[in-house]
Amino acid sequence: MFSKRGQISIDAVLAISFILLVSAILTYNVLHTIENIRNTELVERGYSILDIFENYALVAYSKDVTLSKTFEPIGNRGYTIRFSNKEIVVNSETTVIFKREYDGNITYVNVTSSNLNILPETLPPNIVTISFGDFYVSKNISVRIR
C-alpha cells in the first residue's frame, strides 16, 4: 500500500520534521544565550561604573577635595545614573563633579554635572543606580551623596 515508487515514507517526513524542530530549538537557545552574554557584559560595566562613582565620592569626602570624572557611553549605548533626587544622562562624554559639603547637620558629597536633571522622587542618600533602559544596576555606597 505504501510501496509505490517515488512516494515519501512517513518515517522520512517525521525525521525531517524532528530535525527542523531540533534545529529551531537550538537556534533559539544560541540567540538567547548571545543576548544574555551581551546583557551580562553591560551589567559588569554598570558595576564597574558604580565602583568608579563610589571611589570618586569616597576620595572627595575623605580628602575634602573637588574631583571631576568624565563618563562615556558603553559603545553606542547610553545610560542614566540616578542618586538622591538627581539623574545624570550619559549619552556622550559627561563630566561629573564630586565635592564635599556640609549643610549644618551632616557632611555629604554633592554631585553635579552639565547633564543633571532634578527628579520629584528621592532615593536614599547612599543608593546609586544605573539604568540601561530595560534593566538597571544598583549599589549601596559608603558615603551620603546629594
N, C-alpha and C positions, 0 to 999 in steps of 0.2 A: 504494500500500500504506500509506504514512504520510500520505495526503492527506485522511483523514476529518475532517470538520468537528468542532471542539471538542477535538481531541487536541493535547496539548502536544508540541512538537517536541523532539527530543533536543538540538538546539542551545540551546534556551531553558533546558532543565534544566542543561546544562553551564555556561552563562553564569551562571545563578543560583548554582550550586554554587561557581563560581570567585569570584564576588562575595562570597559568605559566607566563603569561605576567606581571601580577602584582608582582609576586614573583621575576622575573628578575629585574624589575624596583626598587623594594625595596632593593634587594641585591646590585645593583649598587650604590644606594644612600648611603647605610650603608658603603660600602667600600670606596666610595669617601669622606664621612664625616670623616672616620678614617684617611685617608691620609691628609685631611685638618687640622685635630687636631694635627697630628704629625708635619706638616709644621708650624702651629701656635706656637707650643712649641719651635721649632727651632728659629723662629723669636723672640720670647720672650727671649730666651737665647742669641741670637745675640744682642738685645738691652741691655741686662744686661752686656755682654762683652764690648760693646761700652761705657756704663756708667763707667765701671771699667777703661777702657783705658783712658777716659776723666779725671776721678778723679786722676789717677796717673800723667797724663800730667799737670793738674792744680796744684797739690801739688809740682811737680818738678819745675814748672815755678814760683809759688808764694814764695816758701821757698828756692829756689836756692839750691836744693839738688839733688843727683842722686838716683833714685829709680829703683828697679827691681821687676818684676812681672812675675810669671810663668803661662802661659796659657796652658790649656789642651783641647784636642778634646771633643766634646759633645758625650759621649758614644763612638762609633767607627766611628763617622763622623767627619772628619777634616774640616777645613775652612781656608780661606785666608783673612787676614786683609790688606787692601790697604789704603795708605795715601801718599800724596805728590807724589814722583816718586818711592816709595818703596812698597814692599809687603812682608808680613811675612806669611809663610805657617805653619799652626799648624796641624800637623798630629800626633804629640806626644808631650810630655811636652816641651814647648818652653819658654825660658826666654827672656823677653823683658826689655831693659834698657831705662829709661827716664832721660834725662839730659838737663838742661837749658844751652843755649849757646847764644852768641851774635856775629853777623857777621859784625859789623860796621854800619849797617843800622837798623836792627830790632833784637829784642830778640825773640827767639823761643825755642821749646823743640825738641832736637834731639833724635830720637828713633832708637835704634839699636837692633839687635838680631843675633843669630847664623844662623837662617833660613831666613835671609834677602836677597831679590832679588831686584836689581835696574831695573826699568822699563823705556822704552823710553818716554811714555806719562806721563803727570803730572796732578794730581788732584789739586784743590785749596788748599791752606795751612791749612785750618781748616776743611776739609771734611775727614771723615774716613768711609770706607765701609767694611763690612764683607760679603764675598761670600761663599755660601754653594754649589756652582756648578750650580744648576738650578735656583737659585734666590739669591738676595743679600739684605742686610740691610744697610742703610746709615745714618750718623748723622753729623750735623754741630756742631763741638765742639767749646769751648770758647777760645782756645789758638791756636797759629800757631805751626804747627809741621813740621818736616822735617825728 
